[in-house]
Structures are given as structure tokens and as C-alpha cells.
Amino acid sequence: MSAVLRGNLRMALSDVRGAKWRSVLTMLGVTVGIVAVVTVVDIGGGVKRQIVGTLQHFGPGLIIVRPGQVSDTGSGLGNGKNDVLFGLSSASTLSMQDLQTVQQTPGVSTVAPLGVVPGVATVDDHKSSKVFVLAANSNAATVLNQKVSQGDFWSSADENAQTAVIGRNVGQALFGEPVPLGRSFKFRGQDFIVRGIFAPFDNVPFSPTASFNDAIFIPYQTAAHLTQNTASLYVILAKASNPKQTNGVTTAITTKLRAAHGNAQDFTVLNASQSAGINSGVIHLLSMWIFAIGAISLAIGGVGIMNIMLLNVTERMHEIGVRKAIGASSRQIWSQFMMEAAVLSVVGGCVGIVVALVVDGLLYAYSDLKPVISWQAIVVATLVSLAIGIVFGTAPAIKAARKDPIDALRHE
């Protein structure tokens, strides 16, 4: 670094320290913008990793049949009614006939429906708002590739039984104990016995039904009887006999279901990689909105820097005149004020990066979100903050550099 740059940097730091609170307020817009951008990039990366990890946990050859038509860009998923992983919707277009169609498709080895059963589970009149009931068949544990840590899952012979397997959170939330094997609960006027407890599912943000830790699973035939066949399917999960032929089986299922639906494409059939891609589209759409907020904050911060630098030029007009009178060139004056604007912006950006990392840590520790720190985002954020200082500091620096020394010395 040249002596001139070092001198300008020392003067810039001295000027910033000399007006601490004004400098802090000036940097605030840049800080908020950098926090928003870095945090959303880290959260997006973390959510994508969690979704991919969950899909990989389900094992190779997974095929997901979702209600409604879903595009690769994620359109139609951000409407508040959908689960980002499995497409939970209040208006399902799937039926038991669709389940049979999928079962009969060549190349499919195992099929499991998942349906939402309306109602409230109670234990001695105690209920929990977190617990929900899902209808499934005896293949659910196999298709989900999930172990039952205590007890066991029901067999095909128990499809009409009043039995249940629960997620790990249900015991404490509903029964007040972690392992309520053999305990009963009442649902839609009937008594159900807990015969098994799932091992913990991985949590996936924005997907309340992906972890199933708060779910009670009951046999689908039993649920159909309780609801008079009105329980809706929100997803059909299938496994391909040969994982290497998953794409071909996915196409075959799509063809057969479209024929069964009268050529109406009111469903979507996805393999694991396609599902991950669509969910990435949803996250990307959400990220773009937050990026927009961050960009607005950065623009406001830049305008704030420009306003403060213009004020500094006015307040230090006599200083500019003295420096020019003793031989300072216009370029030296320009570089002095440019350095000060860059220092304000870069320091604000660095503070924003530190705050974003703290936010990432708090989210990782106290929420289901597991942000992944992106060093590329940190580098880009630093460069962006420097660019903001350069862009918005140019006009005040030019104004200072062009000032006539005589006029500047006469300024009061």
C-alpha cells in the first residue's frame, strides 16, 4: 500500500471515529442489507441440504405422486397450502384407485399411501395442537425407510385394526411420557392402542409432514371406515424394483395415471432428484424476495453514505481549501473522500457479515433451520459493500475535488 493510500486510510478512520454515532447510523443500511443477503443464502443452502438428505434417507428408487400440477420452477408451491417436500394440500386429487394404479404399474415393488385424517386425538380429555393423524398402510415404514425404535409396525393382517404407531414427539405431547407403548388414546370416538414408536425423523423446514415426529399413523382401512371413505390422500409413495430404472417407472406411472384421470394432468409424479429440484425452485423464489429486500436496504445505505459524505464535504470546506492551498491536487482530495466512503461501506458490510454469522448460529441452535455458511456469499458481500462505497461516494468526492481553493477558504 502506498504512502498516499495509507495516509488517506488513517484520515478516513480518524474522521469515522470522530463522528461515531453518525457513522454508525450511516453504516446501518449497508449492515442490514448484508445481513439479509448473507443469511438468506446460508438458510437456502441449509434447507436444500436438509431436503436432499431426507430424500436420500428414504433410499434409492423413491417415487412421489403428489396432487396438483407442479412445475420445475416451483410455481404453485408457495401458496400456503402446500408442503414443500410432499405437497400436502387441502384439495387432494388422489384416490385409492390411483393407489391401485400405481401398485399395478410394472417395475413398482412397494407402495404406501399417506392421507390426512381430520380429527383430534385425546388422552383423558388432554389434547395437543401439534399432533396430527395420518392414514397409511403396512408398507409405510418400509417405503419411508424408517425404523420403529420401540414396539413394531402393523402388518397387512392388521389393516382394519385400531392400532397406531407414533412419532417421537407424540408421547410427551399427548401422553406425558416418552414411551407410551400399550397406552390408548381416543380418536373420532374410537380407542386406539399404541403399538410402536418411530425412531426420530429428520426435520425439514417448511415441510410439517416430512419429519413425522408429531404424527400418529393409523391403518388406512381403519381411517376409511372412521371417515366414511372421505380421508384424502395427499401423497402416494412408491419404490422402484430396480433403482436404476426409476426414471422409466416414473414415466410409466405418469402415463397410467393420466389415462385413469381422463388425460387430465391434475397430479405430479416425481423421482427424488426431481423433487429436490422443485423444492430448490421454491427456496429460490423465497430467496429472491429476501434478496430484493436486501438490495433495497443496500440502496438506502448507499444513499445514506452519499448524503453524509456530501455533508462532510460542506462541513470540511475550509480544510479542503487549506489542503489545496498548500499543494494538494484535486486527485488527492478526491481519493481522500473516496477512501472515507469506502471505509464507511466496508465496515458496515463487515459488521453485517458478523451479525449474519451470529444469526446463522442462533438459527442452527434454536430452530429446525440448519444454515450452511457460504464463503462465496461472504466474499461477494464484502465486494458489494466496497462497490457501494465507491459508487455512492463518487459524487461527494468529485464535488470536493472540483472546489476552488479560494472559494473553499472563504467558506464559513
N, C-alpha and C positions, 0 to 999 in steps of 0.2 A: 504494500500500500504506500503510495507516495506521501510526501510530507504535506502536500496541499489537502489530500483526502483525509489524512489523519487530523489535520487542523480543523477541517470542516466538520468531521465527526465529533471532535471534542466540543466545538462550539454548539453543534446541534444537541448533543447530550446535555450540555450546560443550560441551553435555552429550555429544553424539555423539563429538566429538574427545577428550573427557576419558576415554572408555572405548572406545578404538579397536577392540581385538580383540573385545570383547563386542559392539560394534556391527556389526563385520564378520560375525561368526558369526550374529547376528540377521538380517542382510540376506541371508544366503546362500540361504535357502529361496526368497525372492522372486526373487533373481537367477537361480537355476536354473529356476524356473518360467517367467520371462520369456524366458530363452534358448530353452527348449523350444518355447514358443508361437511366438515370432517366427521362429525357424529353420525350423520345420515349415511355416509359412505361406509363407516365401520359397522353400523347396525345392519345395513343392507347386506354386506359381506357375511356377517354373522348369521343372519336369517337364512341366506342361501345355503350356507354350510350346514345349518341345522336341518333344513328340508332335505338336502341331498343325503345327509347322514341317516335321517329317518327312513327315507326310501330304500337306502342300501340295507338298513336293518331288516326291512321286510323280506329281503332276499332277492335273488335274481328271478326274472320271469314274471314279475308282478305286472298285472294289467288292471287299470282302474276305469270303471264305467261310471261316468258322472251324469247327472241330469242337466239338461240345457246344452246349448251350443257354446263352446269356449274356443276363442281364437288364440293363436300362438302369441299374440301381443298382450294377452291377459285381459282384453276387453270383456266386460260383463262380469268381472270378478270383484270389482271394487264397489259393489252396490250395497254393501252392508248385510246382505242375506247369505253370503257365500263363505264357506270355509276355504282358505287358500290352498289346502292340500287335497281335500276330498270333495269339495263342492257342496257342503251342507246347504240345502236350500229349503225354503218353506213351501215351495211348489215343485215337488218331485214329478218327473215324467217317467220314472222307472216302476216296473211292476214285477210280480212273481213270474209272470210269463216271460219277461225279459231275463230273469234269473235262469229259467229253464232253457231259454235260447242260448245263453252263454254256456251253460253246462253241456249242451249238446254240440257245441262247436268243436270240430276236430282240432286236437292239439292242446285242449284245456284239460288240466289234471284235477284241479280243485277250485271250487267257487264258494264264496261266502258273501251273503248279503248283510248290509248294515242298515237298520231302519230306526228312525226316531219314534219312540213311543211316548205320546203325551201323558202326563200324569205326575203325581208326586209320591215318592217313596217315603214312608214314615216308620218310625220305631217308637212305640209307646207315645204316639202323637208328636214325637220330635221329627223335624224335617230339616233338610239343608238345601239352600238355594243353589249350591254349587253342583249338587248331584243330578245327573240326568240318566235316563234309561234308554238303552239301545237293544234292538232285537237282532239276533244273529243266529246262525246255525252251528252245528257241531264242528264245522271246519274253520271257524273264525280264528282260533288260536294258532292253527297250522298256517293259514294264509298270512296272518299278521306276524308269524314267526316269533311269537311271544310266549315265554314260559309262564306257567302257573306256579308261583313260588310256594304257596300253601294250598293243600287240597288238590282238586283236579278239575278239568273242564268236562262238560257233559258230553255224552256220546250220542250217536244217531238214534239210539233207543229211547233217549230222554227228550226228544224234540217237543213233546207235549207236556213235559213235567213243569212244575212250578219251582224251578231251581234257578240259581243265579251265580255268576262269577263277577267279582267286583274289582275295580281299580284300587291302587294302594291308598288313595286319599279317602275313599268312601268309608272305610272302617271307622276312622277317627271322626269324620264329619257327621256320620249318621248314627253310628253305634257307640261312639265314645271310647272305642278300643281299636288297636291296630289290626288285630287278627280275629274277626268275629265269625270264625268258622262254625257252622251249625246254628248260628243265630238266624232269626227270622225277621222279615220286615213286611209291611203291608203295602201293596201297590194295586190301585184300582179295585179295592175291595177284596183282594186275594192275598194269602200268605205265601211268601217265597222264602226258601231256605238258601243261605249262602254256603255253597259247596267248594268254592275256590277263590283264591286271591291272586291276581296277576302280579308278576314282577313289575317294577317301575318301568313305565313307558317314557321314552324321551319326549320332552316338551318341545313343541314347535309354536313360536309366536304366530298370532293371527289365525291359529288353527285349533279351536277348542276341542275338536274331536280327534285330533291326530295323536294326542298323548293317551287319552282314555283313562287317565289316572282318577278322574272324577266320575267315571261311567259305571253303570250297573248293566251287565249283559244278561239278557234272558232269552230263552229259545224263541225263535221267530214264530213257530206254530202256536206257542202259548200266547205270544203277543197278538197274533192274528185273531185268536179266539177272544181275547180281552177287548180288542178294539173293533170286533166285528169286521175284520179284514180291511180296516182303514189305516193301519200303520203304514207309513210311506217309507219307501227305500230311498236313501239319499246317496248310496254308493253300492256298487257290486264289485267285489274284489275277486280276481281270478289269478291263477298261476298257470303258466305255460308248462307243458310236459317237458319240453326242451327249451331252456332259456335262450339258446342261440336262435330259435325260431319265433321269438316273442313278437317281432315286428309283423311277421306273416300272420300270426294268430290274432294280433290286434286288428289287422285289416279284415280278416275273416269275420271276427265278431262284429265289426262295424257294418259289414255287408249284410249279415244275417239280421242284425237289429234294425237296420234301415228298412229291410223288406218287411219285418214284423210291424214296423211303425208306419207302413204305407208310404215309404220313401221320405218320411219326414225326418229331418236331422234335428230332433229335439233331445239329443243326448251326445255325449262325447266319450270316446274310448281312447285311453292314453296308456302308453307304457311309462316306466319310471322316469326315463330321461325326458320324455315329452312333458310329463307332469312337472318336473323340476324346471324345465324351460318356461312353461306358462307361469309358474309361480314367480320366476325371476322377472317376468314381464310385469306382474302385479307390483312387485317390490320396486322395479324400475319406475313405474308410473308414480308410486308414492314418493320415491326419491326425487323425481323431477319437481314435484310440488314443493318439497322442502328446499331443493336447490334454488327454486325461484325465490323463496323467502330469504334464503341466504344471500342470493345475488342482490336483492333489494336492500338488505342490511349493509352489504358491502358498498353499494352505490351511495347509500345515505352516509356511511362512514367516510367515503371518499369526498363527498360534498362538504362534510364537516371539516375534513382536513383542509380542503381548499379555502373554506371560509376563515378558519383560524389562521392559515398562512397569509391570507390577504390582510387580516387584522394585524398580524405580526409585522408585515411589510409597512403598514401605515404607522404602527407604534414605533418602529425602529428606523424611521426615515432619516433621522439625524445621524444615526450610526452608519447608514448606507452612504450618506453624504461624506462623512469623515473618512470612511474607508476608500471611497473613490478619490477624495482629495489627496490622500497620501499615496495613491498609485494603484489601488486595486482595480482590476479590469472588470468589465461587465460579465465576462465568463466566470470570474471568481465569485462575484456576487450571486450570479445565477446558481453556481454549484453549491454555495453555502445554503441557500434556501431550499434547493432540491434535496440536499442531504437531510435537512431538518424534516421535510415532508416524508422522506423515505424512512427516517428513524421512527417517526410517529406511527406510520403504517406498519412497518415490520415489527415493532414492539407490540403493537395491538394484535398483529397476526400471531406472534409467538405466545402471547397471553391466551389468545383464543385456542391455540393448539393444546396448551397445558390444560385449560378448562375442559376441552373436548376429551382429553385422555382421562381426566378425573370423572367426567360424566360416563365414559365407557366403563370405567372400573365400578362405579356405583350401579350401573345397569347390570353388569355381569354378576355382581354380588347379590343384588336385591330384586332381580326380576328374571323372567324367563328369557329375556333377550341376552344373547351372548355375542356382543360386538367383537369383530376381528379388526385389530389395528392395522390400518393400511398405510405403510410408509410412503407409498406413492402419493396418497392423498395429503399427507403431511408436507411432502416436498412441494407439491402443486400449491397447497395453501400458502406456504412461505413465499413462493414466486408470485402468487396472485396478490398477496399483501404488499410486496415490493412494487409490483406493477401499479397498484392503486396509488401508492405514494408518488410514483413517477408521473402518472397520468394527471392526477388531481393537484399535484404540486407544481406542474409546469407553468400554469398561468400566473400564480403569485410570484414564482421565481423570475419569469420574464418581465413582469411589472417592476420588480426590484432592480433587475439588471439594466433596464432601459431608463431608469430615473436619472435625470440630470443632476450632477453633484451640487451645483449652485442652488437649484430648487430644493434639493434634499436638505442642504444645510440651513436653508431659510424656514424649513417646515417646523412649526411649533408642536 
